[in-house]
Amino acid sequence: MSNPESVARGHLYVVATPIGNLADLSPRAAAVLAGVDLILAEDTRNSWVLMQHAGITTPMAALHDHNERGLAESLIQRLEAGEALALISDAGTPLISDPGFVLVRQVRDAGLPVMTVPGPCALIAALSIAGLPTDRFTFVGFLPAKTSARRSALAPLGALTETWVCYESSHRIADTLADMEAVLGADRDVLLARELTKRFEQSVRLPLGALRAWLAEDPMHEKGEFVLCVAGAAAASDADRQLTEGRRLMARLVQELPASRAARIAAELSGAPRKQLYVESLAEPDA
């Protein structure tokens, strides 16, 4: 498996690994992992299974949220000495809701090369099967664990017009969907994907009210690791945007100008109906 020419000395490789199906490890990823001097793994016990499957015997060391800052300097010294290192997470692409940010940032700050070996990512895998718009999307990682904080986080997300995505665990999925329905409404479409690429992979896209019922109908539906792709809010029409801008301008102009003149200027600048802006301003208590 080892191929010394597949890696460059003094480089840090950020390597994506399977999110479930071990056959998804790419030939290039396998060659890099076999060719580096050390593999930095989120949990060496989990990664050992993959290495055994791929016949990779490269030494491994744990790198996670609790030791990353303390190890970064010594790892940079190893890179400067000419060693090649690989960074992997338990599954998927490192740094996507996984450790590695501190190390990658400090390696770059030290002027050393960082290379990507792309591959599986649960976020992208779920989006590819969601049937929701993906020309723009927002990824928010994991939502807060507490109900009050989670609902506070959901409020601004509910106003986004693009698809947005979060991860969730089995012991919080029911509560998260309940909070989503409370904040976003029962009709908002959500793609729920669980156990992606694994034996019991399952995905379903339903309005939140129906999705909660689907989750409750079978205890197996609550097991596994989850990705939620949430449909964006309906975009405001051009007329709505013009009226919003007209009202904003009117509120400022009417403080300095007569209402009729303020309405004419606000309408010209925004495209909003002049008469509506004028009538609304007269109805204001302070007008």
C-alpha positions as CSV (number, residue, x, y, z in Angstrom):
1,M,0.0,0.0,0.0
2,S,2.8,2.4,0.8
3,N,3.8,4.8,-2.0
4,P,6.4,7.3,-0.8
5,E,6.0,9.4,-4.0
6,S,2.3,10.0,-3.2
7,V,3.1,12.5,-0.5
8,A,5.4,15.5,-0.3
9,R,7.8,16.0,2.6
10,G,6.9,18.7,5.1
11,H,3.2,18.8,4.0
12,L,0.1,18.5,6.1
13,Y,-2.6,16.5,4.3
14,V,-6.3,17.0,5.3
15,V,-7.8,13.7,4.3
16,A,-11.6,12.9,4.1
17,T,-12.5,9.4,5.2
18,P,-15.8,7.4,4.8
19,I,-18.8,8.5,6.8
20,G,-20.0,4.9,7.0
21,N,-19.2,2.7,4.1
22,L,-15.5,1.8,4.3
23,A,-15.4,1.2,0.5
24,D,-15.8,5.0,0.0
25,L,-12.1,5.5,1.0
26,S,-10.5,6.8,-2.2
27,P,-7.4,5.3,-3.7
28,R,-5.6,8.6,-3.3
29,A,-6.6,8.9,0.3
30,A,-5.4,5.4,1.0
31,A,-2.1,6.1,-0.7
32,V,-1.6,9.3,1.3
33,L,-2.5,7.7,4.6
34,A,0.0,4.9,3.8
35,G,2.7,7.3,2.8
36,V,2.8,9.9,5.5
37,D,4.9,9.6,8.7
38,L,2.0,10.1,11.1
39,I,-1.8,10.1,11.0
40,L,-3.5,12.5,13.4
41,A,-6.9,11.0,14.2
42,E,-9.8,12.3,16.2
43,D,-10.1,8.9,18.0
44,T,-7.4,6.3,17.1
45,R,-9.7,3.5,18.2
46,N,-12.3,4.4,15.6
47,S,-9.7,5.1,12.9
48,W,-7.9,1.8,13.6
49,V,-10.9,-0.1,12.0
50,L,-10.5,1.8,8.8
51,M,-6.7,1.4,8.7
52,Q,-7.1,-2.3,9.3
53,H,-9.6,-2.5,6.5
54,A,-7.3,-0.7,4.1
55,G,-4.1,-2.5,5.2
56,I,-2.5,0.8,6.4
57,T,0.1,0.5,9.1
58,T,1.1,4.1,9.5
59,P,1.5,5.2,13.2
60,M,-1.4,7.2,14.6
61,A,-1.7,9.8,17.3
62,A,-4.9,11.3,18.8
63,L,-5.7,15.0,17.9
64,H,-8.9,16.3,19.3
65,D,-10.5,19.4,20.8
66,H,-8.9,18.9,24.2
67,N,-5.2,18.5,23.1
68,E,-5.0,20.3,19.7
69,R,-3.6,23.6,21.0
70,G,-1.0,21.8,23.1
71,L,0.2,19.6,20.2
72,A,0.2,22.1,17.4
73,E,3.7,23.5,18.0
74,S,5.4,20.1,18.2
75,L,3.6,19.0,15.0
76,I,4.7,22.1,13.2
77,Q,8.3,21.3,14.2
78,R,7.9,17.8,12.7
79,L,6.7,19.3,9.5
80,E,9.6,21.7,9.4
81,A,11.9,18.8,9.9
82,G,10.5,17.3,6.7
83,E,7.9,14.8,8.0
84,A,4.6,14.5,6.2
85,L,1.5,14.3,8.4
86,A,-2.2,13.5,7.7
87,L,-5.2,14.8,9.6
88,I,-8.4,12.7,9.7
89,S,-11.6,12.8,11.7
90,D,-13.7,10.0,12.9
91,A,-15.7,10.2,9.7
92,G,-16.0,12.5,6.7
93,T,-14.1,15.7,6.0
94,P,-12.0,17.1,8.9
95,L,-12.9,20.6,10.3
96,I,-16.6,20.2,9.2
97,S,-18.0,20.2,12.7
98,D,-14.8,18.2,13.7
99,P,-11.4,19.1,15.2
100,G,-8.5,20.4,13.2
101,F,-9.1,24.2,12.8
102,V,-6.4,25.2,15.3
103,L,-3.8,22.9,13.7
104,V,-4.5,23.9,10.1
105,R,-4.5,27.6,11.0
106,Q,-1.2,27.4,12.8
107,V,0.4,25.4,10.1
108,R,-0.7,28.0,7.5
109,D,0.5,30.8,9.8
110,A,3.9,29.1,9.9
111,G,4.1,29.2,6.1
112,L,3.9,25.5,5.7
113,P,1.8,23.8,2.9
114,V,-1.6,22.2,3.6
115,M,-3.1,19.9,1.0
116,T,-6.6,18.6,0.7
117,V,-7.5,15.0,-0.2
118,P,-11.3,15.5,-0.7
119,G,-13.9,12.8,-0.2
120,P,-17.0,12.0,1.8
121,C,-18.9,14.7,3.7
122,A,-22.2,14.1,5.3
123,L,-23.3,17.7,4.7
124,I,-22.7,17.5,0.9
125,A,-24.1,13.9,0.7
126,A,-27.4,15.0,2.3
127,L,-27.7,18.1,0.1
128,S,-27.2,16.0,-3.0
129,I,-30.2,13.8,-2.3
130,A,-32.5,16.5,-0.6
131,G,-34.2,17.8,-3.7
132,L,-33.9,21.3,-2.2
133,P,-32.1,24.3,-3.9
134,T,-28.3,24.1,-3.5
135,D,-27.2,27.1,-5.5
136,R,-26.7,28.8,-2.1
137,F,-26.9,27.1,1.3
138,T,-25.9,27.8,4.9
139,F,-24.3,25.2,7.2
140,V,-24.8,25.7,10.9
141,G,-23.2,22.5,12.4
142,F,-25.0,21.4,15.6
143,L,-27.7,23.5,17.1
144,P,-27.6,24.3,20.8
145,A,-28.4,21.4,23.2
146,K,-30.9,23.4,25.4
147,T,-34.4,24.1,24.2
148,S,-34.3,27.9,24.9
149,A,-31.0,28.4,23.2
150,R,-32.0,26.2,20.3
151,R,-35.2,28.1,19.7
152,S,-33.2,31.4,19.8
153,A,-30.8,30.0,17.2
154,L,-33.7,28.9,15.0
155,A,-35.4,32.2,14.9
156,P,-32.9,34.0,12.5
157,L,-32.3,30.7,10.6
158,G,-36.1,30.6,9.8
159,A,-35.8,33.9,7.9
160,L,-33.1,32.6,5.6
161,T,-34.3,32.2,2.0
162,E,-31.6,29.6,1.1
163,T,-31.5,26.0,2.2
164,W,-29.7,25.5,5.5
165,V,-28.3,22.4,7.0
166,C,-27.5,21.1,10.5
167,Y,-26.3,17.9,12.1
168,E,-28.1,16.2,15.0
169,S,-27.7,13.3,17.3
170,S,-30.1,10.5,18.1
171,H,-30.9,11.6,21.6
172,R,-31.9,15.1,20.6
173,I,-33.5,14.6,17.2
174,A,-37.1,14.5,18.5
175,D,-36.7,17.6,20.6
176,T,-35.0,19.5,17.7
177,L,-37.8,18.7,15.3
178,A,-40.3,19.8,17.9
179,D,-38.5,23.1,18.3
180,M,-38.2,23.5,14.6
181,E,-41.9,23.1,14.2
182,A,-42.6,25.6,17.0
183,V,-40.3,28.2,15.4
184,L,-40.6,27.5,11.7
185,G,-44.1,26.2,11.4
186,A,-45.5,22.8,10.6
187,D,-45.4,23.3,6.8
188,R,-41.7,24.0,6.4
189,D,-40.1,21.2,4.3
190,V,-37.2,19.3,5.9
191,L,-35.0,16.5,4.5
192,L,-34.0,14.1,7.3
193,A,-31.1,11.8,6.4
194,R,-29.9,9.2,8.8
195,E,-27.0,6.7,8.8
196,L,-25.8,8.0,5.4
197,T,-23.9,5.3,3.4
198,K,-24.4,2.7,6.1
199,R,-26.5,-0.4,6.0
200,F,-29.7,1.2,7.4
201,E,-29.4,4.5,5.4
202,Q,-32.7,6.3,5.2
203,S,-33.9,9.7,4.0
204,V,-37.2,11.3,3.9
205,R,-38.4,14.8,3.0
206,L,-41.6,16.0,4.6
207,P,-43.2,19.1,6.1
208,L,-42.1,19.4,9.7
209,G,-45.5,18.4,11.1
210,A,-45.6,15.2,9.1
211,L,-41.9,14.6,9.7
212,R,-42.4,14.6,13.4
213,A,-45.2,12.0,13.0
214,W,-42.9,9.9,10.8
215,L,-40.1,10.0,13.4
216,A,-42.5,8.8,16.2
217,E,-44.0,6.0,14.3
218,D,-41.0,3.7,14.5
219,P,-38.3,3.6,17.3
220,M,-35.7,2.8,14.6
221,H,-36.3,6.2,13.0
222,E,-34.7,7.9,16.0
223,K,-31.4,5.9,15.8
224,G,-28.2,6.9,14.1
225,E,-26.6,10.1,13.1
226,F,-28.7,12.7,11.4
227,V,-28.4,15.5,8.8
228,L,-31.3,17.9,8.5
229,C,-31.7,20.0,5.3
230,V,-34.2,22.7,5.8
231,A,-36.0,24.6,3.0
232,G,-35.5,28.3,3.0
233,A,-38.3,30.8,3.7
234,A,-40.2,32.1,0.8
235,A,-38.4,35.0,-0.8
236,A,-40.1,38.4,-0.6
237,S,-41.5,39.6,-3.9
238,D,-40.0,42.6,-5.6
239,A,-43.0,44.7,-4.6
240,D,-42.6,43.7,-1.0
241,R,-38.9,44.6,-1.0
242,Q,-39.7,48.0,-2.7
243,L,-42.3,48.7,0.0
244,T,-40.0,47.8,2.8
245,E,-37.3,50.1,1.4
246,G,-39.8,52.9,0.8
247,R,-41.0,52.7,4.4
248,R,-37.5,52.8,5.7
249,L,-36.7,55.9,3.6
250,M,-40.0,57.5,4.5
251,A,-39.3,57.1,8.2
252,R,-36.1,59.0,7.8
253,L,-37.3,61.7,5.4
254,V,-40.5,62.6,7.2
255,Q,-38.4,63.8,10.1
256,E,-37.0,66.6,7.9
257,L,-39.6,67.2,5.2
258,P,-43.4,67.5,4.8
259,A,-45.1,64.2,4.3
260,S,-46.1,64.8,0.7
261,R,-42.5,65.7,-0.4
262,A,-41.0,62.9,1.7
263,A,-43.3,60.3,0.1
264,R,-42.4,61.6,-3.4
265,I,-38.7,61.2,-2.8
266,A,-39.0,57.8,-1.0
267,A,-41.2,56.5,-3.9
268,E,-38.7,57.7,-6.5
269,L,-35.8,56.1,-4.8
270,S,-37.4,52.8,-3.8
271,G,-40.1,52.2,-6.5
272,A,-42.8,51.8,-3.8
273,P,-46.2,53.4,-4.3
274,R,-46.1,57.1,-3.4
275,K,-49.7,57.3,-2.3
276,Q,-49.4,54.3,0.1
277,L,-46.3,55.7,1.7
278,Y,-48.0,59.1,2.1
279,V,-51.2,57.6,3.6
280,E,-49.3,55.3,6.0
281,S,-47.2,58.3,7.2
282,L,-50.4,60.2,8.1
283,A,-51.6,57.3,10.1
284,E,-48.5,57.2,12.3
285,P,-49.1,58.6,15.8
286,D,-46.2,61.1,15.4
287,A,-47.1,62.2,11.9
